[in-house]
Amino acid sequence: MQLFLMRHGEASFDALSDRERVLTDLGRYQTRQMANWLTGHVAAFDLVLLSPYLRAQQSWQEVVSQFPEPCKFMMLDELLPNADPAKAASLIQAYAMHCKADKVLVISHMPLLGYLVSDIVGGVEPPLFATSAIGMIDVHGERASLGWLAAPHSID
């Protein structure tokens, strides 16, 4: 399985709650830019898992404009910024197995994404994900390796 972990795009702080923060124009642009770049690495996703926060959903709207609709799409409370990474990793892998998904996209937040990499790959310090950044993890049974981590500033 290839697991693509994406941080939402840049979001405004002008909101009533963290859950309701919206993407800025730059956030939308960089997310589209990364989605376009990602088309060179994957043609479609079998499974997409999202945080229920508005900025993650808006990021998915930018990504889906570059890709066909996935076979399965779900929003999960276990993908919130401060969620338990071990629980989130187990849930992601369980849904991937249940859906027989080979290409999985997760759109979530820091610090969870960094901890997910560390939890899934093992022995890796949690990386920092810039806004709109995407990391790819190759998962083969019990073994996993971080293939790459790309951000808008690194793909130009």
DSSP file (Angstrom, degrees, kcal/mol; ACC not computed):
  #  RESIDUE AA STRUCTURE BP1 BP2  ACC     N-H-->O    O-->H-N    N-H-->O    O-->H-N    TCO  KAPPA ALPHA  PHI   PSI    X-CA   Y-CA   Z-CA
    1    1 A M              0   0    0      0, 0.0   138,-3.1     0, 0.0     2,-0.6   0.000 360.0 360.0 360.0 143.1    0.0    0.0    0.0
    2    2 A Q  E     -aB 103 138A   0    100,-3.4   102,-2.6   136,-0.2     2,-0.6  -0.959 360.0-160.8-107.4 124.2    1.1    3.6   -0.6
    3    3 A L  E     -aB 104 137A   0    134,-3.0   134,-2.9    -2,-0.6     2,-0.6  -0.925   1.0-162.4-109.1 118.4   -0.1    5.9    2.1
    4    4 A F  E     -aB 105 136A   0    100,-3.6   102,-2.9    -2,-0.6     2,-0.5  -0.900   4.5-165.3-103.6 117.6   -0.1    9.6    1.2
    5    5 A L  E     -aB 106 135A   0    130,-3.0   130,-2.9    -2,-0.6     2,-0.4  -0.908  10.0-176.5-106.1 124.9   -0.3   11.9    4.2
    6    6 A M  E     -aB 107 134A   0    100,-3.2   102,-2.5    -2,-0.5     2,-0.4  -0.970  19.7-142.1-126.2 134.2   -1.2   15.6    3.4
    7    7 A R  E     -a  108   0A   0    126,-2.4   125,-0.5    -2,-0.4   102,-0.2  -0.733  36.7-103.9 -86.8 142.3   -1.4   18.6    5.7
    8    8 A H        -     0   0    0    100,-1.9   124,-1.8    -2,-0.4   125,-0.3  -0.092  44.7 -92.5 -55.1 162.1   -4.2   21.0    4.9
    9    9 A G        -     0   0    0     46,-0.5    18,-0.2   122,-0.3    -1,-0.1  -0.194  61.0 -61.7 -72.3 170.5   -3.4   24.2    3.2
   10   10 A E        -     0   0    0    121,-0.1    14,-2.3    16,-0.1     2,-0.3  -0.275  62.3-158.8 -54.2 134.2   -2.6   27.5    4.9
   11   11 A A  B     -F   23   0B   0     12,-0.3    12,-0.3    -3,-0.1     2,-0.1  -0.893  15.8-112.7-123.3 150.5   -5.6   28.5    7.0
   12   12 A S        -     0   0    0     10,-3.0    10,-0.1    -2,-0.3    12,-0.0  -0.405  11.2-145.6 -71.9 151.5   -6.8   31.8    8.4
   13   13 A F  S    S+     0   0    0      8,-0.1     2,-1.6    -2,-0.1    -1,-0.1   0.439  74.7 102.8 -94.7  -1.8   -6.9   32.3   12.2
   14   14 A D        +     0   0    0      8,-0.1     2,-0.3     2,-0.0     8,-0.2  -0.621  56.6 106.7 -85.3  84.4  -10.0   34.5   11.8
   15   15 A A  S    S-     0   0    0     -2,-1.6     6,-0.1     6,-0.1     3,-0.1  -0.982  77.0-116.4-155.5 159.2  -12.7   32.0   13.0
   16   16 A L  S    S+     0   0    0     -2,-0.3     2,-0.3     1,-0.1    -1,-0.1   0.796  99.3   5.5 -70.1 -28.3  -14.9   31.2   15.9
   17   17 A S  S >  S-     0   0    0      1,-0.1     3,-0.8    -3,-0.0     4,-0.3  -0.960  76.4-106.7-149.1 165.0  -13.1   27.9   16.6
   18   18 A D  G >  S+     0   0    0     -2,-0.3     3,-1.3     1,-0.2    -1,-0.1   0.869 118.1  60.3 -60.4 -37.1  -10.2   25.9   15.3
   19   19 A R  G 3  S+     0   0    0      1,-0.2    35,-2.5    34,-0.1    36,-0.3   0.780 104.8  49.1 -60.4 -29.6  -12.6   23.5   13.6
   20   20 A E  G <  S+     0   0    0     -3,-0.8    -1,-0.2    33,-0.2    -2,-0.2   0.329  75.5 130.1 -99.4   6.0  -14.0   26.4   11.5
   21   21 A R    <   -     0   0    0     -3,-1.3    34,-0.5    -4,-0.3     2,-0.2  -0.401  45.9-148.4 -64.3 135.5  -10.8   27.9   10.2
   22   22 A V        -     0   0    0     -8,-0.2   -10,-3.0    32,-0.1    -8,-0.1  -0.687  19.6 -96.3-105.9 157.8  -10.9   28.3    6.4
   23   23 A L  B     -F   11   0B   0    -12,-0.3   -12,-0.3    -2,-0.2     2,-0.1  -0.411  35.1-130.4 -67.9 144.5   -8.2   28.2    3.8
   24   24 A T     >  -     0   0    0    -14,-2.3     4,-2.3    -2,-0.1     5,-0.2  -0.374  31.4-100.9 -80.4 171.7   -6.6   31.4    2.7
   25   25 A D  H  > S+     0   0    0      1,-0.2     4,-2.5     2,-0.2     5,-0.1   0.909 128.1  50.1 -60.3 -40.9   -6.2   32.1   -1.0
   26   26 A L  H  > S+     0   0    0      1,-0.2     4,-3.0     2,-0.2     5,-0.3   0.898 108.1  53.7 -63.8 -39.8   -2.5   31.1   -0.7
   27   27 A G  H  > S+     0   0    0    -17,-0.3     4,-1.9     2,-0.2    -2,-0.2   0.905 110.4  45.9 -61.1 -42.8   -3.6   27.9    1.0
   28   28 A R  H  X S+     0   0    0     -4,-2.3     4,-2.3     2,-0.2    -2,-0.2   0.927 114.2  48.7 -64.9 -44.8   -6.0   27.0   -1.8
   29   29 A Y  H  X S+     0   0    0     -4,-2.5     4,-2.6     1,-0.2    -2,-0.2   0.941 113.0  45.8 -61.6 -49.0   -3.3   27.8   -4.5
   30   30 A Q  H  X S+     0   0    0     -4,-3.0     4,-2.5     1,-0.2    -1,-0.2   0.850 111.7  52.4 -66.7 -33.1   -0.6   25.8   -2.8
   31   31 A T  H  X S+     0   0    0     -4,-1.9     4,-2.4    -5,-0.3    -1,-0.2   0.914 111.3  46.2 -68.3 -41.7   -2.9   22.8   -2.2
   32   32 A R  H  X S+     0   0    0     -4,-2.3     4,-2.6     2,-0.2    -2,-0.2   0.906 111.8  53.0 -62.6 -41.4   -3.9   22.9   -5.9
   33   33 A Q  H  X S+     0   0    0     -4,-2.6     4,-2.2     1,-0.2    -2,-0.2   0.923 111.9  44.3 -59.6 -46.3   -0.2   23.2   -6.8
   34   34 A M  H  X S+     0   0    0     -4,-2.5     4,-2.6     2,-0.2    -1,-0.2   0.883 112.0  52.6 -68.4 -38.2    0.7   20.1   -4.7
   35   35 A A  H  X S+     0   0    0     -4,-2.4     4,-1.2     2,-0.2    -2,-0.2   0.917 109.9  49.0 -63.3 -42.0   -2.3   18.1   -6.0
   36   36 A N  H >< S+     0   0    0     -4,-2.6     3,-0.6     1,-0.2     4,-0.3   0.923 112.7  47.5 -62.0 -44.6   -1.1   18.9   -9.6
   37   37 A W  H >< S+     0   0    0     -4,-2.2     3,-1.5     1,-0.2    -2,-0.2   0.883 106.7  58.6 -62.1 -38.9    2.4   17.8   -8.7
   38   38 A L  H >X S+     0   0    0     -4,-2.6     3,-2.4     1,-0.3     4,-1.5   0.762  87.9  74.0 -65.4 -25.6    1.0   14.6   -7.0
   39   39 A T  T << S+     0   0    0     -4,-1.2    -1,-0.3    -3,-0.6    -2,-0.2   0.738  89.0  61.9 -61.5 -20.2   -0.7   13.5  -10.3
   40   40 A G  T <4 S+     0   0    0     -3,-1.5    -1,-0.3    -4,-0.3    -2,-0.2   0.559 111.2  37.9 -77.7  -7.9    2.8   12.6  -11.4
   41   41 A H  T <4 S+     0   0    0     -3,-2.4     2,-0.3     1,-0.4    -2,-0.2   0.604 125.3  20.5-116.7 -20.6    3.0   10.1   -8.6
   42   42 A V     <  -     0   0    0     -4,-1.5    -1,-0.4     1,-0.1     3,-0.1  -0.982  50.7-158.3-154.2 138.2   -0.4    8.6   -8.4
   43   43 A A  S    S-     0   0    0     -2,-0.3     2,-0.3     1,-0.3    -1,-0.1   0.815  77.4 -10.4 -87.0 -32.8   -3.4    8.4  -10.9
   44   44 A A        -     0   0    0     23,-0.1     2,-0.4    26,-0.0    -1,-0.3  -0.984  61.9-119.7-161.3 160.7   -6.2    7.8   -8.4
   45   45 A F        -     0   0    0     23,-0.4    26,-0.7    -2,-0.3    59,-0.2  -0.908   5.6-161.7-110.2 138.3   -6.9    7.0   -4.7
   46   46 A D  S    S+     0   0    0     57,-2.3    26,-1.4    -2,-0.4     2,-0.4   0.791  83.8  20.1 -81.1 -31.2   -8.8    4.0   -3.6
   47   47 A L  E     -dc  72 104A   0     56,-1.6    58,-2.5    24,-0.2     2,-0.4  -0.999  62.3-167.7-144.5 133.5   -9.5    5.5   -0.1
   48   48 A V  E     -dc  73 105A   0     24,-2.0    26,-2.4    -2,-0.4     2,-0.4  -0.994   6.5-171.1-124.3 127.5   -9.5    9.1    1.2
   49   49 A L  E     -dc  74 106A   0     56,-2.9    58,-2.3    -2,-0.4     2,-0.3  -0.974  11.6-173.8-119.8 130.5   -9.7    9.8    4.9
   50   50 A L  E     -dc  75 107A   0     24,-2.5    26,-3.1    -2,-0.4    29,-0.2  -0.903  29.1-117.8-127.4 149.0  -10.2   13.3    6.2
   51   51 A S        -     0   0    0     56,-1.8    26,-0.2    -2,-0.3    29,-0.1  -0.553  31.5-127.0 -68.3 147.8  -10.2   15.3    9.3
   52   52 A P  S    S+     0   0    0      0, 0.0    -1,-0.1     0, 0.0    25,-0.1   0.519  74.6 116.0 -78.5  -2.8  -13.7   16.8    9.8
   53   53 A Y  S >> S-     0   0    0      1,-0.1     4,-1.8     2,-0.0     3,-0.8  -0.402  76.2-121.0 -67.5 144.1  -12.1   20.3   10.3
   54   54 A L  H 3> S+     0   0    0    -35,-2.5     4,-2.8     1,-0.3     5,-0.2   0.853 108.9  56.3 -56.1 -42.0  -13.2   22.7    7.6
   55   55 A R  H 3> S+     0   0    0    -34,-0.5     4,-1.6   -36,-0.3   -46,-0.5   0.828 107.7  49.2 -65.2 -30.8   -9.7   23.5    6.3
   56   56 A A  H <> S+     0   0    0     -3,-0.8     4,-2.1     2,-0.2    -1,-0.2   0.897 111.8  48.6 -71.8 -41.0   -9.0   19.7    5.7
   57   57 A Q  H  X S+     0   0    0     -4,-1.8     4,-1.8     1,-0.2    -2,-0.2   0.903 111.6  49.5 -65.1 -40.8  -12.3   19.4    3.8
   58   58 A Q  H  X S+     0   0    0     -4,-2.8     4,-1.5     2,-0.2    -1,-0.2   0.870 108.2  54.0 -66.1 -35.5  -11.5   22.5    1.7
   59   59 A S  H  X S+     0   0    0     -4,-1.6     4,-2.2    -5,-0.2     3,-0.2   0.919 106.7  51.7 -63.1 -42.5   -8.1   21.0    1.0
   60   60 A W  H  X S+     0   0    0     -4,-2.1     4,-3.3     1,-0.2     5,-0.2   0.889 103.9  57.9 -60.8 -38.5   -9.7   17.9   -0.3
   61   61 A Q  H  X S+     0   0    0     -4,-1.8     4,-0.6     1,-0.2    -1,-0.2   0.873 109.1  45.5 -59.8 -36.0  -11.9   20.0   -2.6
   62   62 A E  H  < S+     0   0    0     -4,-1.5     3,-0.3    -3,-0.2     4,-0.2   0.894 115.4  46.6 -72.7 -40.0   -8.8   21.4   -4.2
   63   63 A V  H >X S+     0   0    0     -4,-2.2     3,-2.4     1,-0.2     4,-0.5   0.925 105.7  57.5 -67.9 -45.3   -7.2   18.0   -4.5
   64   64 A V  H >< S+     0   0    0     -4,-3.3     3,-0.5     1,-0.3    -1,-0.2   0.715  91.9  70.9 -64.2 -19.1  -10.2   16.2   -5.9
   65   65 A S  T 3< S+     0   0    0     -4,-0.6    -1,-0.3    -3,-0.3    -2,-0.2   0.713 104.7  41.9 -67.1 -17.2  -10.3   18.7   -8.8
   66   66 A Q  T <4 S+     0   0    0     -3,-2.4    -1,-0.2    -4,-0.2    -2,-0.2   0.522 116.7  49.3-102.9  -9.8   -7.1   16.9  -10.0
   67   67 A F  S << S-     0   0    0     -4,-0.5   -23,-0.1    -3,-0.5     2,-0.1  -0.883  84.7-101.9-131.3 156.4   -8.2   13.3   -9.4
   68   68 A P        -     0   0    0      0, 0.0   -23,-0.4     0, 0.0    -2,-0.1  -0.374  59.0 -80.4 -68.3 159.0  -11.1   11.0  -10.1
   69   69 A E        -     0   0    0      1,-0.1     4,-0.0   -25,-0.1     2,-0.0  -0.346  54.0-115.5 -57.8 138.6  -13.5   10.4   -7.2
   70   70 A P        -     0   0    0      0, 0.0   -24,-0.2     0, 0.0   -23,-0.1  -0.321  16.2-117.2 -73.4 161.7  -12.0    7.7   -4.8
   71   71 A C  S    S+     0   0    0    -26,-0.7     2,-0.4     1,-0.2   -24,-0.2   0.887 101.3  18.9 -62.5 -39.2  -13.7    4.4   -4.3
   72   72 A K  E     -d   47   0A   0    -26,-1.4   -24,-2.0   -27,-0.1     2,-0.4  -0.996  66.4-175.7-139.7 140.8  -14.3    5.2   -0.6
   73   73 A F  E     +d   48   0A   0     -2,-0.4     2,-0.3   -26,-0.2   -24,-0.2  -1.000  10.8 169.8-139.2 130.4  -14.3    8.5    1.2
   74   74 A M  E     -d   49   0A   0    -26,-2.4   -24,-2.5    -2,-0.4     2,-0.5  -0.999  27.6-142.0-145.5 145.8  -14.6    9.1    5.0
   75   75 A M  E     -d   50   0A   0     -2,-0.3     2,-0.4   -26,-0.2   -24,-0.2  -0.915  26.3-167.8-102.2 134.5  -14.3   11.8    7.6
   76   76 A L    >   -     0   0    0    -26,-3.1     3,-1.6    -2,-0.5    -2,-0.0  -0.982  28.7-151.4-130.3 128.6  -12.8   10.6   10.9
   77   77 A D  G >  S+     0   0    0     -2,-0.4     3,-1.1     1,-0.3    -1,-0.1   0.697  96.2  74.2 -64.3 -18.7  -12.6   12.3   14.3
   78   78 A E  G 3  S+     0   0    0      1,-0.3    -1,-0.3     5,-0.1    10,-0.1   0.431  85.7  65.7 -75.0   2.3   -9.4   10.3   14.9
   79   79 A L  G <  S+     0   0    0     -3,-1.6    30,-0.3   -29,-0.2    -1,-0.3   0.070  71.9 126.8-111.2  23.1   -7.6   12.6   12.4
   80   80 A L  S X  S-     0   0    0     -3,-1.1     3,-1.9    28,-0.1    29,-0.1  -0.344  77.5 -97.2 -74.5 162.8   -7.9   15.8   14.5
   81   81 A P  T 3  S+     0   0    0      0, 0.0    31,-1.0     0, 0.0    -1,-0.1   0.855 121.5  32.0 -52.4 -43.0   -4.6   17.7   15.3
   82   82 A N  T 3  S+     0   0    0     29,-0.1    -3,-0.0    30,-0.1    -2,-0.0   0.020  88.6 137.0-107.4  28.3   -4.0   16.2   18.7
   83   83 A A    <   -     0   0    0     -3,-1.9    -5,-0.1     1,-0.1     3,-0.1  -0.233  69.7 -87.0 -68.4 162.7   -5.5   12.7   18.1
   84   84 A D     >  -     0   0    0      1,-0.2     4,-2.6     2,-0.0     5,-0.2  -0.623  36.4-153.2 -72.4 115.3   -3.7    9.6   19.4
   85   85 A P  H  > S+     0   0    0      0, 0.0     4,-2.8     0, 0.0     5,-0.2   0.862  91.9  52.0 -64.0 -35.9   -1.3    8.7   16.6
   86   86 A A  H  > S+     0   0    0      2,-0.2     4,-2.2     1,-0.2     5,-0.2   0.926 112.9  45.0 -66.0 -43.0   -1.2    5.0   17.4
   87   87 A K  H  > S+     0   0    0      2,-0.2     4,-2.3     1,-0.2    -1,-0.2   0.917 114.6  48.8 -64.9 -43.4   -5.0    4.8   17.3
   88   88 A A  H  X S+     0   0    0     -4,-2.6     4,-2.6     2,-0.2    -2,-0.2   0.918 111.4  49.5 -63.1 -43.9   -5.1    6.9   14.1
   89   89 A A  H  X S+     0   0    0     -4,-2.8     4,-2.4     1,-0.2     5,-0.2   0.914 111.7  48.4 -62.4 -43.5   -2.5    4.7   12.4
   90   90 A S  H  X S+     0   0    0     -4,-2.2     4,-2.3    -5,-0.2    -1,-0.2   0.907 112.8  48.4 -62.9 -41.7   -4.3    1.5   13.4
   91   91 A L  H  X S+     0   0    0     -4,-2.3     4,-2.7     2,-0.2     5,-0.2   0.912 110.5  50.5 -66.4 -43.0   -7.6    2.9   12.1
   92   92 A I  H  X S+     0   0    0     -4,-2.6     4,-2.3     1,-0.2    -2,-0.2   0.940 113.9  45.0 -59.0 -47.8   -6.0    4.0    8.8
   93   93 A Q  H  X S+     0   0    0     -4,-2.4     4,-2.3     2,-0.2    -1,-0.2   0.871 112.2  52.0 -67.1 -36.3   -4.5    0.6    8.2
   94   94 A A  H  X S+     0   0    0     -4,-2.3     4,-2.7     2,-0.2    -2,-0.2   0.930 111.7  45.7 -66.4 -44.6   -7.7   -1.2    9.2
   95   95 A Y  H  X S+     0   0    0     -4,-2.7     4,-2.5     2,-0.2     6,-0.2   0.898 111.8  52.8 -64.5 -39.0   -9.8    0.8    6.7
   96   96 A A  H  <>S+     0   0    0     -4,-2.3     5,-2.7    -5,-0.2     4,-0.5   0.923 112.5  44.2 -62.2 -43.7   -7.2    0.3    4.0
   97   97 A M  H ><5S+     0   0    0     -4,-2.3     3,-0.9     3,-0.2    -2,-0.2   0.927 113.5  50.5 -65.9 -44.4   -7.3   -3.5    4.6
   98   98 A H  H 3<5S+     0   0    0     -4,-2.7    -2,-0.2     1,-0.3    -1,-0.2   0.887 117.0  40.1 -60.9 -39.9  -11.1   -3.5    4.7
   99   99 A C  T 3<5S-     0   0    0     -4,-2.5    -1,-0.3    -5,-0.2    -2,-0.2   0.451 106.2-126.6 -88.3  -0.7  -11.4   -1.5    1.5
  100  100 A K  T < 5 +     0   0    0     -3,-0.9     2,-0.4    -4,-0.5    -3,-0.2   0.904  47.9 176.8  53.3  42.8   -8.6   -3.4   -0.2
  101  101 A A      < +     0   0    0     -5,-2.7    -1,-0.2    -6,-0.2     3,-0.1  -0.641  28.7 177.2 -86.1 130.7   -7.0    0.0   -0.8
  102  102 A D  S    S+     0   0    0     -2,-0.4  -100,-3.4     1,-0.3     2,-0.5   0.728  78.0  43.4 -97.7 -31.1   -3.6    0.2   -2.5
  103  103 A K  E    S+a    2   0A   0   -102,-0.2   -57,-2.3    -7,-0.1   -56,-1.6  -0.964  72.8 178.8-121.5 113.7   -3.5    4.0   -2.7
  104  104 A V  E     -ac   3  47A   0   -102,-2.6  -100,-3.6    -2,-0.5     2,-0.5  -0.956  11.9-162.8-121.6 130.8   -4.7    5.9    0.4
  105  105 A L  E     -ac   4  48A   0    -58,-2.5   -56,-2.9    -2,-0.4     2,-0.5  -0.951   5.0-172.3-112.4 130.7   -4.8    9.6    1.0
  106  106 A V  E     -ac   5  49A   0   -102,-2.9  -100,-3.2    -2,-0.5     2,-0.6  -0.990   4.1-166.4-120.2 125.7   -5.1   11.1    4.5
  107  107 A I  E     +ac   6  50A   0    -58,-2.3   -56,-1.8    -2,-0.5  -100,-0.2  -0.959  36.0 121.7-113.9 118.4   -5.6   14.9    4.9
  108  108 A S  E     -a    7   0A   0   -102,-2.5  -100,-1.9    -2,-0.6     2,-0.3  -0.482  48.1 -83.4-149.0-146.2   -5.1   16.0    8.4
  109  109 A H     >  -     0   0    0    -30,-0.3     4,-2.6  -102,-0.2     5,-0.2  -0.802  41.3 -68.3-135.8 164.8   -3.0   18.3   10.7
  110  110 A M  T  4 S+     0   0    0     -2,-0.3   -28,-0.1     1,-0.2    18,-0.1  -0.764 107.0  27.4 -87.0 147.9    0.1   18.8   12.6
  111  111 A P  T  > S+     0   0    0      0, 0.0     4,-1.9     0, 0.0     3,-0.3  -0.999 119.4  57.8 -86.6  -4.5    1.3   17.5   15.0
  112  112 A L  H  > S+     0   0    0    -31,-1.0     4,-2.5     1,-0.2    -2,-0.2   0.888 102.3  55.2 -53.7 -45.5   -0.7   14.3   14.2
  113  113 A L  H  X S+     0   0    0     -4,-2.6     4,-2.1     1,-0.2    -1,-0.2   0.906 107.8  48.3 -59.1 -44.1    0.9   13.8   10.7
  114  114 A G  H  > S+     0   0    0     -3,-0.3     4,-2.0     1,-0.2    -1,-0.2   0.919 113.4  47.5 -61.3 -43.0    4.4   13.9   12.0
  115  115 A Y  H  X S+     0   0    0     -4,-1.9     4,-2.6     1,-0.2    -1,-0.2   0.835 107.3  57.3 -68.6 -31.9    3.6   11.4   14.8
  116  116 A L  H  X S+     0   0    0     -4,-2.5     4,-3.1    -5,-0.2     5,-0.3   0.934 106.2  49.4 -62.4 -44.8    1.8    9.2   12.2
  117  117 A V  H  X>S+     0   0    0     -4,-2.1     4,-2.8     1,-0.2     5,-0.6   0.950 113.4  46.4 -57.8 -49.1    5.0    8.9   10.2
  118  118 A S  H  X5S+     0   0    0     -4,-2.0     4,-1.5     1,-0.2     6,-0.4   0.883 115.5  46.3 -61.5 -39.8    7.0    8.1   13.3
  119  119 A D  H  <5S+     0   0    0     -4,-2.6    -2,-0.2     2,-0.2    -1,-0.2   0.914 118.8  39.0 -70.1 -44.2    4.4    5.5   14.4
  120  120 A I  H  <5S+     0   0    0     -4,-3.1    -2,-0.2    -5,-0.2    -3,-0.2   0.916 125.5  34.9 -76.0 -43.9    4.0    3.8   11.0
  121  121 A V  H  <5S-     0   0    0     -4,-2.8    23,-0.3    -5,-0.3    -3,-0.2   0.886  97.7-149.8 -80.8 -39.6    7.6    3.8    9.9
  122  122 A G  S  <<S+     0   0    0     -4,-1.5    -3,-0.1    -5,-0.6     3,-0.1   0.543  70.8  39.0  76.2 132.7    9.2    3.3   13.3
  123  123 A G  S    S+     0   0    0      1,-0.2     2,-0.5    -5,-0.2    -5,-0.1   0.537  88.7 116.1  76.0   5.6   12.6    4.7   14.3
  124  124 A V        -     0   0    0     -6,-0.4    -1,-0.2    -7,-0.1    -2,-0.2  -0.914  69.3-121.6-109.8 131.5   11.9    7.9   12.4
  125  125 A E        -     0   0    0     -2,-0.5   -10,-0.0     1,-0.1    -8,-0.0  -0.432  44.8 -92.9 -63.0 143.1   11.8   11.2   14.1
  126  126 A P        -     0   0    0      0, 0.0   -11,-0.2     0, 0.0   -12,-0.2  -0.432  47.3-139.8 -60.7 117.2    8.4   12.9   13.5
  127  127 A P        -     0   0    0      0, 0.0     2,-0.5     0, 0.0   -10,-0.1  -0.385  12.4-114.8 -76.1 157.6    8.9   15.2   10.5
  128  128 A L        -     0   0    0    -14,-0.1     2,-0.6    -2,-0.1   -18,-0.0  -0.800  24.4-150.4 -89.8 132.4    7.4   18.6   10.2
  129  129 A F        -     0   0    0     -2,-0.5     3,-0.1     4,-0.1   -19,-0.1  -0.920   8.1-144.4-102.7 119.1    4.8   19.0    7.5
  130  130 A A    >   -     0   0    0     -2,-0.6     3,-2.0     1,-0.2  -123,-0.3  -0.323  47.4 -72.4 -66.8 164.1    4.6   22.5    6.0
  131  131 A T  T 3  S+     0   0    0      1,-0.3  -122,-0.3  -125,-0.1    -1,-0.2  -0.403 124.4  12.1 -60.8 139.1    1.0   23.5    5.0
  132  132 A S  T 3  S+     0   0    0   -124,-1.8    -1,-0.3  -125,-0.5  -123,-0.2   0.388  95.9 144.5  71.5   0.9    0.0   21.6    1.9
  133  133 A A    <   -     0   0    0     -3,-2.0  -126,-2.4  -125,-0.3     2,-0.4  -0.315  34.5-154.9 -68.9 152.8    3.0   19.2    2.2
  134  134 A I  E     -BE   6 150A   0     16,-2.9    16,-3.2  -128,-0.2     2,-0.4  -0.996   8.2-168.5-132.3 133.6    2.6   15.6    1.3
  135  135 A G  E     -BE   5 149A   0   -130,-2.9  -130,-3.0    -2,-0.4     2,-0.5  -0.928  10.4-148.9-117.1 147.2    4.5   12.6    2.5
  136  136 A M  E     -BE   4 148A   0     12,-2.6    11,-2.8    -2,-0.4    12,-1.2  -0.970  10.0-170.0-120.1 128.5    4.4    9.1    1.0
  137  137 A I  E     -BE   3 146A   0   -134,-2.9  -134,-3.0    -2,-0.5     2,-0.6  -0.967  14.8-145.2-116.4 127.2    4.9    6.0    3.0
  138  138 A D  E     -BE   2 145A   0      7,-2.7     7,-2.2    -2,-0.5     2,-0.5  -0.825  19.4-166.3 -87.0 122.5    5.3    2.5    1.4
  139  139 A V  E     + E   0 144A   0   -138,-3.1     2,-0.4    -2,-0.6     5,-0.2  -0.957  14.9 172.0-116.4 121.4    3.7    0.0    3.6
  140  140 A H  E >   - E   0 143A   0      3,-3.5     3,-2.2    -2,-0.5     2,-0.3  -0.858  63.8 -66.5-128.6  95.2    4.4   -3.7    3.0
  141  141 A G  T 3  S-     0   0    0     -2,-0.4    -1,-0.1     1,-0.3     0, 0.0  -0.455 119.2 -10.8  62.3-122.5    2.9   -5.8    5.8
  142  142 A E  T 3  S+     0   0    0     -2,-0.3     2,-0.4    -3,-0.1    -1,-0.3   0.573 124.9  83.3 -83.9 -10.7    4.8   -5.0    9.0
  143  143 A R  E <   +E  140   0A   0     -3,-2.2    -3,-3.5     2,-0.0     2,-0.3  -0.757  52.7 169.5 -99.0 141.1    7.4   -3.0    7.2
  144  144 A A  E     -E  139   0A   0     -2,-0.4     2,-0.3   -23,-0.3    -5,-0.2  -0.995   9.6-172.0-146.6 147.9    7.1    0.6    6.2
  145  145 A S  E     -E  138   0A   0     -7,-2.2    -7,-2.7    -2,-0.3     2,-0.7  -0.998  30.5-115.8-141.6 145.3    9.4    3.2    4.8
  146  146 A L  E     -E  137   0A   0     -2,-0.3    -9,-0.2    -9,-0.2     3,-0.1  -0.704  28.4-174.6 -79.4 113.4    9.1    6.9    4.2
  147  147 A G  E     -     0   0A   0    -11,-2.8     2,-0.3    -2,-0.7    -1,-0.2   0.929  58.7 -32.8 -76.1 -47.3    9.5    7.4    0.4
  148  148 A W  E     -E  136   0A   0    -12,-1.2   -12,-2.6     2,-0.0     2,-0.4  -0.985  41.0-144.6-166.4 164.6    9.4   11.2    0.3
  149  149 A L  E     -E  135   0A   0     -2,-0.3     2,-0.4   -14,-0.2   -14,-0.3  -0.962  25.4-178.0-139.4 119.5    8.1   14.4    1.8
  150  150 A A  E     -E  134   0A   0    -16,-3.2   -16,-2.9    -2,-0.4    -2,-0.0  -0.937   6.5-173.1-125.8 144.1    7.4   17.3   -0.5
  151  151 A A    >>  -     0   0    0     -2,-0.4     3,-1.8   -18,-0.2     4,-0.7  -0.873  42.3 -99.8-129.0 161.9    6.2   20.8    0.2
  152  152 A P  G >4 S+     0   0    0      0, 0.0     3,-0.8     0, 0.0     4,-0.4   0.862 122.3  51.8 -51.7 -39.5    5.1   23.6   -2.1
  153  153 A H  G 34 S+     0   0    0      1,-0.2     3,-0.1     2,-0.1    -3,-0.0   0.687 108.6  52.6 -72.0 -16.1    8.5   25.4   -1.8
  154  154 A S  G <4 S+     0   0    0     -3,-1.8    -1,-0.2     1,-0.2     0, 0.0   0.515 100.5  58.4 -98.3  -4.9   10.4   22.2   -2.7
  155  155 A I    <<        0   0    0     -3,-0.8    -1,-0.2    -4,-0.7    -2,-0.1   0.510 360.0 360.0-103.3  -4.7    8.6   21.3   -6.0
  156  156 A D              0   0    0     -4,-0.4    -1,-0.2    -3,-0.1    -2,-0.1   0.507 360.0 360.0 -69.6 360.0    9.3   24.5   -8.0
